[in-house]
Amino acid sequence: MPWLLALSAVMANKHKKGFSLALFTLSPHPGPGPVPRAEAPAEAAMRLIQNMCTIAEYPAPGSVAAADCCLGAAGRRLVKIAVVGASGVGKTALVVRFLTKRFIGDYERNAGNLYTRQVQIEGETLAIQVQDTPGIQVHENGLSCTEQLNRCIRWADAVVIVFSITDYKSYELTGPLHQHVQQLHPGTRLPVVVVANKADLLHIRQVDPQLGLQLASMLGCSFYEVSVSENDNDVYSAFHVLCKEVSHKQQPSGTPEKRRTSLIPRPKSPNMQDLKRRFKQALSAKVRTVTSV
Ligand SMILES: Nc1nc2c(ncn2[C@@H]2O[C@H](COP(=O)(O)OP(=O)(O)OP(=O)(O)O)[C@@H](O)[C@H]2O)c(=O)[nH]1
């Protein structure tokens, strides 16, 4: 579609220059929904692009600067999220829905774009970067993750694992993928949310909602079954929950630390009588030394 190409070109171009796109809608609000049929596609794409502004230059995932960076534009705290899953499950659709509140319906095969927006979490504005990743191919002998994908996972503070309810294989990938994510972050537990997409396609469902829920709770993750094509609230909630988890993790609570230190017993104040006695002893020893000389 030419208008889609125009949008991709703008995104790709910004990308080359190291820019990210940001949408200045901060909190959930009733979105305009899918692009109305009557609107000319080129017009819709232009409106979409105009809604986006560049807020900052960010280092690309994988670079040393990116790895060290935890502050976004204007000194805001930065949360980096990678969206991973099998091919065709709707990763790009999910990211675009989250960024623009729109479902466009036809996407270029993923080129691994990085997007930025701001969100309000518990009264604080956070800059969040969302990395769309190429679909993982499922092989007989398990996961086949490219180095590019591994770099994105290492770069991320949190991960969204997406599967499609119409593709059992994509569901089966979730467990091994979660394990892989955690292995790439040794010594810490990376926040992960599991998203089952395409909930509108009930007639071709292959994955029961209970299965997704059970798996996610076994993995210790939040779970959302969503239809990116029909609804943006659940999509927003999934990202919001993840950002909140990262935000809490980034701020190791000062209060328990304080509480812990206050539990350590203070040394007893020295006994005055004892001090006087020791002082006299020291004094008389000194007098003895002087007289003996
Ligand atoms: N019916 C329906 N279709 C969806 C939904 N989400 C995505 N799709 C469609 O699924 C197809 C694949 O979507 P993408 O977003 O390109 O999937 P992807 O996971 O990024 O795919 P790769 O780039 O190959 O990894 C597209 O035709 C989307 O329109 C949904 O919630 N419902």
The ligand as an SDF file (V2000), in Angstrom:
LIG
                    3D

 32 34  0  0  0  0  0  0  0  0999 V2000
   -7.7940  -10.6960   12.9510 N   0  0  0  0  0  0  0  0  0  0  0  0
   -6.6970  -10.1680   13.4880 C   0  0  0  0  0  0  0  0  0  0  0  0
   -5.5940  -10.0200   12.7460 N   0  0  0  0  0  0  0  0  0  0  0  0
   -4.5000   -9.4910   13.3290 C   0  0  0  0  0  0  0  0  0  0  0  0
   -4.4860   -9.0770   14.6770 C   0  0  0  0  0  0  0  0  0  0  0  0
   -3.2560   -8.6040   14.9600 N   0  0  0  0  0  0  0  0  0  0  0  0
   -2.5380   -8.7020   13.8380 C   0  0  0  0  0  0  0  0  0  0  0  0
   -3.2780   -9.2460   12.8440 N   0  0  0  0  0  0  0  0  0  0  0  0
   -2.8580   -9.5230   11.4750 C   0  0  0  0  0  0  0  0  0  0  0  0
   -1.8530  -10.5250   11.5180 O   0  0  0  0  0  0  0  0  0  0  0  0
   -0.9210  -10.3180   10.4630 C   0  0  0  0  0  0  0  0  0  0  0  0
    0.4910  -10.2830   11.0260 C   0  0  0  0  0  0  0  0  0  0  0  0
    0.6260   -9.1320   11.8260 O   0  0  0  0  0  0  0  0  0  0  0  0
    2.0500   -8.4810   12.1410 P   0  0  0  0  0  0  0  0  0  0  0  0
    1.8380   -7.4000   13.1160 O   0  0  0  0  0  0  0  0  0  0  0  0
    2.7650   -8.1660   10.8850 O   0  0  0  0  0  0  0  0  0  0  0  0
    2.7740   -9.7390   12.8190 O   0  0  0  0  0  0  0  0  0  0  0  0
    4.3010   -9.8460   13.2860 P   0  0  0  0  0  0  0  0  0  0  0  0
    4.3040  -10.7240   14.4830 O   0  0  0  0  0  0  0  0  0  0  0  0
    4.9180   -8.5000   13.4510 O   0  0  0  0  0  0  0  0  0  0  0  0
    4.9400  -10.6080   12.0490 O   0  0  0  0  0  0  0  0  0  0  0  0
    6.4970  -10.6880   11.6030 P   0  0  0  0  0  0  0  0  0  0  0  0
    6.9090   -9.3360   11.1950 O   0  0  0  0  0  0  0  0  0  0  0  0
    6.4920  -11.6580   10.4670 O   0  0  0  0  0  0  0  0  0  0  0  0
    7.2560  -11.2210   12.7700 O   0  0  0  0  0  0  0  0  0  0  0  0
   -1.3140   -9.0030    9.7820 C   0  0  0  0  0  0  0  0  0  0  0  0
   -2.0590   -9.3090    8.6180 O   0  0  0  0  0  0  0  0  0  0  0  0
   -2.2120   -8.3360   10.7990 C   0  0  0  0  0  0  0  0  0  0  0  0
   -3.1870   -7.5210   10.1990 O   0  0  0  0  0  0  0  0  0  0  0  0
   -5.6920   -9.2380   15.4490 C   0  0  0  0  0  0  0  0  0  0  0  0
   -5.7920   -8.9220   16.6330 O   0  0  0  0  0  0  0  0  0  0  0  0
   -6.7550   -9.7980   14.7930 N   0  0  0  0  0  0  0  0  0  0  0  0
  1  2  1  0
  2  3  2  0
  2 32  1  0
  3  4  1  0
  4  5  2  0
  4  8  1  0
  5  6  1  0
  5 30  1  0
  6  7  2  0
  7  8  1  0
  8  9  1  0
  9 10  1  0
  9 28  1  0
 10 11  1  0
 11 12  1  0
 11 26  1  0
 12 13  1  0
 13 14  1  0
 14 15  2  0
 14 16  1  0
 14 17  1  0
 17 18  1  0
 18 19  2  0
 18 20  1  0
 18 21  1  0
 21 22  1  0
 22 23  2  0
 22 24  1  0
 22 25  1  0
 26 27  1  0
 26 28  1  0
 28 29  1  0
 30 31  2  0
 30 32  1  0
M  END
$$$$
